[in-house]
Amino acid sequence: MSKREKLLKKLENNPKDVRFETLKNLLESEGWKASNNGSSHWQFRKEGKK
């Protein structure tokens, strides 16, 4: 089982026990771009998705 698969399983079993940075890295590895305008609010966008 790969590291990515283990993380996905962890998210399924207990989504409250995942750090934001870990989730951000997973999304970025899937092609999502994170943006932050200096606040605590983050947005993730993927080309071709709304």
Protein Blocks (a to p, Z undefined) as FASTA:
>chain_A
ZZklmmmmmmmmmmmlccfklmmmmmmmnopacddehiabdcdddehiZZ
